[in-house]
Amino acid sequence: MAHVQRFDHIGITVADLDSATAFFVGLGLEVEGTGSVEGEFVETVCGIPGAHCEIAMLQPPDGGSRLELAAFVTPDHVPGSPTAMANELGLRNVSFEVGDLQAAVDAVAADGYGLIGGIGEYQNSVRMAYVRGPEGIIVSLFEQIG
């Protein structure tokens, strides 16, 4: 029996919710909603007593799976590895298809976010690049070319 019915969202914890939200909005995601979560529900789900976080839920223009950004008000966030590479265990990147890879890379570079490596091409079908976004988040951007 299959338990999963659909892919809903990916959640990423950040220290600066406004900066992270602006980065992803700059790539073309839209803010679906924002809010604050605290109390018994979030404490139970996260297993963190006293948990209180601010959330921004973002969605792509096509209405597909969403991206949840959360910043803890309490307790203080625990820093991750801001220079994590793709071979480190755990969630390493979030990926988005773009219409023009070079334009997307140029746009994030204008905001101070750079390539981790370079722009690669795979069998004349896709071009892809990893960008280091806010707080070290690896964002995979790819463009269909074949």
VOPAGU-2260 file (C-alpha; in pm, 1 decimal, decimal comma):
REM VOPAGU-2260
SITE   aa  ch    i         X         Y         Z
SITE  MET   A    0       0,0       0,0       0,0
SITE  ALA   A    1     137,6     340,3     -97,1
SITE  HIS   A    2     117,5     592,5     185,1
SITE  VAL   A    3     237,6     901,7      -1,1
SITE  GLN   A    4     -30,6    1074,7    -205,9
SITE  ARG   A    5     173,4    1372,2    -334,7
SITE  PHE   A    6     488,1    1572,4    -270,3
SITE  ASP   A    7     385,8    1880,2     -72,5
SITE  HIS   A    8     689,1    2090,3      25,6
SITE  ILE   A    9    1049,1    2110,5     140,6
SITE  GLY   A   10    1123,1    2297,3     462,0
SITE  ILE   A   11    1444,9    2487,0     523,3
SITE  THR   A   12    1537,1    2649,8     854,6
SITE  VAL   A   13    1710,1    2986,8     816,9
SITE  ALA   A   14    1832,2    3258,6    1053,1
SITE  ASP   A   15    1725,7    3554,9     835,3
SITE  LEU   A   16    1377,9    3485,6     700,5
SITE  ASP   A   17    1349,8    3814,7     508,9
SITE  SER   A   18    1678,4    3765,9     325,2
SITE  ALA   A   19    1606,9    3403,7     234,7
SITE  THR   A   20    1254,1    3491,5     120,7
SITE  ALA   A   21    1386,0    3775,4     -97,4
SITE  PHE   A   22    1640,4    3540,7    -259,1
SITE  PHE   A   23    1379,1    3285,3    -361,7
SITE  VAL   A   24    1129,5    3552,3    -470,1
SITE  GLY   A   25    1409,0    3693,1    -687,0
SITE  LEU   A   26    1433,2    3355,0    -858,0
SITE  GLY   A   27    1061,8    3365,9    -936,5
SITE  LEU   A   28     886,4    3194,0    -646,9
SITE  GLU   A   29     579,1    3365,9    -507,4
SITE  VAL   A   30     489,6    3414,7    -141,7
SITE  GLU   A   31     182,9    3202,8     -74,6
SITE  GLY   A   32     159,9    3307,4     287,3
SITE  THR   A   33     347,3    3397,4     603,9
SITE  GLY   A   34     279,3    3337,7     967,5
SITE  SER   A   35     394,2    3247,6    1312,7
SITE  VAL   A   36     367,7    2905,8    1476,2
SITE  GLU   A   37     405,9    2838,1    1847,2
SITE  GLY   A   38     247,0    2633,4    2121,4
SITE  GLU   A   39     162,5    2269,6    2172,8
SITE  PHE   A   40     131,7    2177,0    1804,4
SITE  VAL   A   41     476,8    2290,5    1692,3
SITE  GLU   A   42     637,9    2174,5    2017,7
SITE  THR   A   43     491,9    1827,1    1964,7
SITE  VAL   A   44     578,6    1801,0    1595,5
SITE  CYS   A   45     934,4    1940,0    1625,7
SITE  GLY   A   46    1004,1    1788,8    1966,9
SITE  ILE   A   47    1138,5    2124,6    2084,3
SITE  PRO   A   48     985,9    2268,6    2404,1
SITE  GLY   A   49     913,1    2640,3    2373,1
SITE  ALA   A   50     940,5    2632,2    1991,4
SITE  HIS   A   51     819,8    2946,2    1815,9
SITE  CYS   A   52     898,6    3014,5    1453,9
SITE  GLU   A   53     812,2    3254,6    1176,8
SITE  ILE   A   54     730,0    3091,6     843,1
SITE  ALA   A   55     711,7    3196,0     478,4
SITE  MET   A   56     552,3    2950,8     236,1
SITE  LEU   A   57     662,3    3000,3    -124,4
SITE  GLN   A   58     529,5    2843,8    -441,3
SITE  PRO   A   59     646,2    2828,5    -801,6
SITE  PRO   A   60     443,8    3008,4   -1068,6
SITE  ASP   A   61     301,6    2673,5   -1189,7
SITE  GLY   A   62     154,9    2605,2    -844,6
SITE  GLY   A   63     366,5    2292,4    -791,0
SITE  SER   A   64     536,8    2175,2    -472,6
SITE  ARG   A   65     617,2    2448,6    -226,4
SITE  LEU   A   66     916,6    2569,9     -27,9
SITE  GLU   A   67     872,2    2647,6     342,1
SITE  LEU   A   68    1125,2    2880,3     503,4
SITE  ALA   A   69    1122,6    2889,0     883,4
SITE  ALA   A   70    1317,4    3102,8    1128,5
SITE  PHE   A   71    1305,3    3009,3    1496,1
SITE  VAL   A   72    1230,7    3291,3    1737,1
SITE  THR   A   73    1278,4    3049,0    2028,6
SITE  PRO   A   74    1487,7    2861,5    2097,5
SITE  ASP   A   75    1787,0    3012,8    1919,3
SITE  HIS   A   76    1872,8    2842,2    1593,5
SITE  VAL   A   77    2167,1    2603,9    1584,1
SITE  PRO   A   78    2412,8    2694,3    1307,5
SITE  GLY   A   79    2461,2    2445,9    1027,1
SITE  SER   A   80    2755,2    2421,3     793,0
SITE  PRO   A   81    2731,5    2727,8     565,5
SITE  THR   A   82    2995,8    2584,2     333,1
SITE  ALA   A   83    2850,5    2232,6     301,8
SITE  MET   A   84    2925,9    2059,6     -25,3
SITE  ALA   A   85    2704,4    1821,7    -223,4
SITE  ASN   A   86    2877,0    1510,9     -83,4
SITE  GLU   A   87    2792,0    1590,0     281,4
SITE  LEU   A   88    2514,1    1380,6     429,3
SITE  GLY   A   89    2170,8    1536,5     460,6
SITE  LEU   A   90    1954,5    1758,7     244,0
SITE  ARG   A   91    2207,6    1926,8      16,0
SITE  ASN   A   92    2014,2    2119,6    -244,2
SITE  VAL   A   93    1680,0    2238,6    -366,4
SITE  SER   A   94    1641,1    2241,2    -744,5
SITE  PHE   A   95    1445,1    2462,6    -981,1
SITE  GLU   A   96    1400,5    2456,3   -1357,3
SITE  VAL   A   97    1460,2    2799,5   -1511,6
SITE  GLY   A   98    1395,1    2932,7   -1860,1
SITE  ASP   A   99    1737,7    3094,8   -1902,9
SITE  LEU   A  100    2013,2    2955,7   -1681,3
SITE  GLN   A  101    2266,9    3228,3   -1752,5
SITE  ALA   A  102    2013,9    3502,1   -1676,1
SITE  ALA   A  103    1919,9    3331,9   -1347,2
SITE  VAL   A  104    2285,9    3292,8   -1247,8
SITE  ASP   A  105    2352,8    3656,3   -1337,3
SITE  ALA   A  106    2052,4    3771,1   -1133,1
SITE  VAL   A  107    2158,7    3591,4    -815,8
SITE  ALA   A  108    2519,1    3704,1    -870,3
SITE  ALA   A  109    2397,7    4064,6    -878,8
SITE  ASP   A  110    2263,2    4003,6    -527,4
SITE  GLY   A  111    2597,7    3863,9    -410,7
SITE  TYR   A  112    2532,8    3490,9    -450,2
SITE  GLY   A  113    2777,5    3294,9    -661,1
SITE  LEU   A  114    2834,7    2969,8    -838,3
SITE  ILE   A  115    2979,6    2683,0    -637,1
SITE  GLY   A  116    3150,4    2539,1    -944,0
SITE  GLY   A  117    3052,5    2621,3   -1298,9
SITE  ILE   A  118    2775,0    2570,6   -1550,6
SITE  GLY   A  119    2771,3    2215,0   -1677,3
SITE  GLU   A  120    2596,3    2059,4   -1973,7
SITE  TYR   A  121    2474,5    1700,6   -1979,7
SITE  GLN   A  122    2436,0    1516,3   -2312,5
SITE  ASN   A  123    2293,0    1817,2   -2496,8
SITE  SER   A  124    1977,2    1793,8   -2284,7
SITE  VAL   A  125    2025,2    2012,5   -1976,5
SITE  ARG   A  126    2252,1    2284,1   -1845,7
SITE  MET   A  127    2288,8    2304,1   -1467,8
SITE  ALA   A  128    2466,1    2506,6   -1202,2
SITE  TYR   A  129    2483,0    2502,7    -823,5
SITE  VAL   A  130    2451,6    2842,9    -658,9
SITE  ARG   A  131    2530,0    2909,0    -292,6
SITE  GLY   A  132    2226,1    3100,1    -169,1
SITE  PRO   A  133    2154,7    3267,7     164,0
SITE  GLU   A  134    2290,0    3091,4     471,2
SITE  GLY   A  135    2477,7    2841,7     256,1
SITE  ILE   A  136    2172,2    2682,6      94,9
SITE  ILE   A  137    2274,3    2504,8    -225,8
SITE  VAL   A  138    2029,2    2588,9    -502,9
SITE  SER   A  139    2044,2    2381,0    -819,3
SITE  LEU   A  140    1926,5    2571,4   -1125,3
SITE  PHE   A  141    1874,3    2384,8   -1451,3
SITE  GLU   A  142    1760,5    2466,2   -1801,6
SITE  GLN   A  143    1626,4    2215,7   -2056,9
SITE  ILE   A  144    1813,6    2258,4   -2384,1
SITE  GLY   A  145    1745,1    1937,7   -2580,0
